[in-house]
Amino acid sequence: MGRILFFLMLIFSTVEAADVAGSAVTSSTAMKKTLIGVRYFSEMMGNVHQNPSRYSQVLTTISCNHPVKVMKETSKDGKEFILYGEEKWNLVTVGPYVGYVMADYLTDKKNVCFEEEYSKFFDGLNLDINDLYYWARLYDQYVQGKSKVRQ
């Protein structure tokens, strides 16, 4: 009898947790998304992430000068969200994907890119899509900026 009661309590607590998680998803999808503008990816390779974290799931891989649509979200109470997370990520649309890219990697104008400037060399590397993905994942792990250690 005790085992059955424990099992029923476990099931009800799981259903309640699912309802809470479902309501959180519903409230976040209720936010209105509007286009801010088109920006260009400034690094050699990078990823569009599912969440504003360099460790989150990758939705797609992009390369230098790839155009992305930067979006802002507006909540029902009028608050606007443009940057997310500690490292300042933008919500972007790239093809059919809606995800996040670090704001530091986006520019208003097209850049001078290695793969465009040295296209014969880059084409000679014969990189396939898997290679591009893994190089972009490695690039995600680079910590860029100035050191905060006293010199």
C-alpha angles and dihedrals in degrees: 000000000000091000092052091049091049091049092050092049090050092052094049093048090051091050091050091050090050090051091051092048090047092052090051090053091047093051093049093049090052089072115106116238120209132178117253096181147287118289132180127236107244104194129079095253136351147157138247106228131209092227133023093268133095088226097055128104115292116235098184141341122242134186137213117310093012107151116237129184110232113213135194126207124220120198124216090260092055101257113145122216118197105145123045134193132005094294094050109249126189124221105237141179117220113176107307093343127096112194147116134288126180109262091225089065095058127082135182095233134042116271136220102259129199094225091053096043094046099028096150091055093045093048089049090062089069094211115183126206093270091055091050090050094052094045089050091049089052090049089053089063096055113109107217129194138054123321116252091207114110113250 
